[in-house]
Amino acid sequence: MSERYKQGKKVSIISLISNVLLAVLKVIVGFTFSSKALVADGFHSVSDVVSTVIILMSIRISKTPPDQDHPYGHGKAESIATIILGLILIATGIFLIKDAVVSIINNQIAVPGTLVLWVAALSILVKELLYRYTVKIGREINSKGLIADAHHHRSDALSSIAALIGAAGARLGYPILDPVAGLVVSSLIIKVGVEILLDAIDDLMDAVPNTHKVERITSDVKEISGVITVGDIKLRSYGPYLYVDVAIVVKDQLTVIEGHKIAVKVREELVANHERVREVMVHVDPEQAYYNNQSVKETMN
């Protein structure tokens, strides 16, 4: 079992247990003590449970080695899981907004009990701690799924703050604040869902992972002996991994074997010095042919 998978599994299990307990507590207390905001917050935690299970499964799938049917590995599993999570959040938010609006229109508003305040405060504390822990490990193992799950924890903490304010305002004589807080919580859920959905779609469509990363890898390739310049470079994300396609320019006088040795050196250097880089495809261009091609492009433009 890889260290990455073990760390991801540990975080996911901690999140799962915490979210199950919080979800049950918030939904029961919210229904029992008449708080639309806490019920919405509770369903947010239910979606956390679903998301953690999805992320745990995706991390396990993504660590599977490449095979004949999946030569680039299974890293995209995390992006697919993140899309599912985003859709779940959006659907949950829409459902809760509808429920809060109906209660306001029908004037079905009750004053929440005192216990609602304590449960919301507990949720804020637990969720903020989970966010900090999960995002730390997610960045360490470079897991998009875990990082998305961490932001889900943060949004849940923010939604608990809204629930706390709504319940407190209702008890102070402004009962409409509780369903209004429910609307705020639901909107936060939808916002987070849309953000992580778009990020995962970018990943599946091979958007440039990070401009700074491209610049750094380009700079490293140029430093390798025998490389005159970099003609072109493309990076693709596969879950936590990067696949690099790079065209290097070498002297015209080099033999095929000498050019091949430089290409091998480029691959070895990038894989060794960049933790995320799993594979490198190197194309070798002779110097004169490269500059002739550049002149043609400039003329056409």
N, C-alpha and C positions, 0 to 999 in steps of 0.2 A: 504493500500500500504506500503510495507516494506521500511525502511530507505535505504537499499542497492539499491533497485530498483529506488527509487526517486533520489538518487545521480547519479546512472548510467544513468538514463534518462536525467538528467540535463546536464551532460557532453556531452552526445551523441547529444542533441539538439544544444548545443553551437558549437560542432564540425561540425554538419551537415550544419548549417547556414554559418559558416566560409568557409567550403569547397566548398559549392555551389557558393558563391561569388568569391572565389579565382579561382575555376575551370573555370567559365565563363570568368572571366577577363583574365586569362592566355591563354586560348585557342583562344579567339578573338584577343588579342594583338599579340600572337605568329603567327597566320595565317596572320593577317593584316600587321605585320611588319617583316615577313620573318625570324622567329626564330624556327628552328627545336627543339632546346633545350627547349624553353619555351612551345612549343606545347606538347612535351613529358611530361614536368613538369605539364602542364594543365591536361593531361589525367591521370597523377598520382593523381591529386586532384579529378578527376572524380571517380577514384577507391576508394578514401577516402570517397566520398559521399556514394557509394555503401556499403563500409565496415561499415560505421557508422550505416546505416539502418539495416544491418545484425546483428550487435552487439546489437543494441537497441532491436530488436525482440528477440534475443537469451537470453538477460538478463530477458526479460519479461517471456519467456517460462521457464527459469531455476528457477524462483522463485515459480513456481507452486508446490504445496505440493505433496508428494508421493501419488500414487493411486494404485488400484489393478493391473493395467497393467504396472505401473512403480514404483515398491516398493522402489527403491532407489532414487526416485525423478527424476527431469529433468535437473540436473546440467550439463549433457553431452552436452546439447544444445549449450553451449558456445564453447565447443571444436569443434563441428560440424560446427558452424558458422565461427570459426577461420580457419578451413580447406578450406571452401568456399572462404574466404578472401584471403588465400594464393594462391589458384588456380587462382583467378581473377588477383592478382598481377603478377604472373608468365606469364599468357597469355598476359596481357597488356605490360609487358616488352619485350616479344618476338615480338609482333606486332610493337612496336616502334623501336626496333633494326633493323628490316627488313626495315622499312621506312627510317631510317637514312642511312643505308648501300646503299640502292638504290639511294638516293640523291647524295651520294659521288661518286658512280660508274658512274652515269649519269652526273656528274658535274653540278647538279642543286642546286648550292649554292648561296645564296644571303646574303647581309650584313644587319643584323637586325637594326631596328630603335632604337632611344634613349629611347623611352618609355619602351622597353623590359627590360632595365636595372633597371628602377624604379619599374616595376611590380615584377621583380625577387627579388629585395631588400625587397619590402613589404611582399612578400611571405615568405622570410626567417624569418623575424621578427614575423609574425603572427603564423607561423608553430612552431617556437621554444617555443613561449608562450603556444600554444595548447599542445605541447608535455609535458611540465613541469606540466601543470594543469591536464591533463588526466592521466599521470603516477602516480601522487600523489593520485588522487581519486581511480584509479585502484588498487593501493597497499593497500589503506585504506579499500576498500570493497572486496579485494582479487578477482578481476575479471580478468581472463586470457584474455577475449575478449577486455576489456578496455585497458589493458596493451599492447596487440598486436596492438590496434588502436593507442596508444600513440607512439609506435615505428614506426608506419606508418607515423605519423606526423613528427618525427625526420628524417626519410628517405626522406620525402618530402622537409624538410628544406635543407638537404644535396643536394638534386637534384636541388633545386632552386639556391644553391651556384654554382653548376656546370653550370646551365643555365646562371647565371650572368657572370661567368668567360668566358664561350663560347661566349656570345654576346659581352662582352667587348673586347675580343681578336679579334673577327671578325671586330669590328669597328676600331681596331687599325691596321688593315691591314692583318689579318690572318683569312679569311672567313671560312676556313675549320674547325676552332675551334668550330663553332656553332654546326654542325652536329656531331662532335666528342664528344662535351659535351652532345648531345642528346644520344649518345651511352653510355656514363658514367651514365646518369640519368636512362636509361633503364636497365642497368646492376644492379644499386642499387635497382631498383624496383624488379627485379628477385631475388636478394640476400635476401631481406627482406621477400619476398613471400615464398622462400624455408625454411628460418629459422622458421617462424611462423607455416608453414605447418608441419614441422618435430616435433615441440613442441606439436602441437595439436594431432598429431598421437601418440606420446608418452603418452599423457593424455588418449586417447581412449584405448590404449593397457595396461593401468594400470601400467605404469612405476613408479618406486619409486619417489614420489613427491619431496622429499628433504631429503638427508641423515641426515642432522643436525636435522630435525624434527623427524625422526625415533629415533635417539639417545635420544632426549629430552623426547619423550613420553615413551620410554623404561625406562629411568631413573626415571620418575615420577611414573610409575607403580611399580617399585622396592621399592619405598619409602612407598607404602601403607601397612599398618599393615596387617600381615597374608600372604603376598606374599614373598616367599623365593627367587625366581628369575623369569625371563621371559624366557619361553622355546622357543617361536617364536613370531614374530610380523610382520604384513603386513599392509601397508597403500595403499589405493586406492583413487584417486582423482575423484570427481564428480563435475566438474565445480569448484566453490569456496569452496566446502566442502570436508572433508576427512572422509572415512569410515575405521575403524580400526578393524583388526582381531588379537587378542592377546591370547597366551596360557600362563597361569600363573601356577607356581608350588607352591603347599601348603603342609602342613604337612599331613602325612599319617593318623593320628588319627582323623582328622576332619570329622564330619558328612557331609552328602550331603547338609543339610540346612546351616551349617557353611561355607562350600565352596561356596555355592550360595550367601551368604551375602557378602563375599569378592569380588566375581565377580561383584555384583551390585555396591559395593563401587568403584571398578576399573572403571566401566562405568561412574558413576556419577562424579568422580574426573576428568576424561579425558574430558567429555563434558563440565564441569564447568570451567576448567582451560585452555582449548584449543579452541579458538573461531571457528576455522575451522572444528573441529570434530563434526559431526552430529550424528553418530551412532557408537557403539562399540560392537563387538561380542567377548565374553570372553569364552575361553575353560579352564577348570580347570583340571590340572594333579596332582595326588598324587606324593609326593617327590620320593619315592622308584621306582615307575614305570617310572618316568622321567629319573632318573639316570641309571636305567637298560637299557632303550631305547638308551641313549647316549652311553653306553658301547658297545651295539650291533652295533651301527653306526660306532664307532671307530674301532671295530674289522673288519667290512666289508670293511672299507677304508684302 
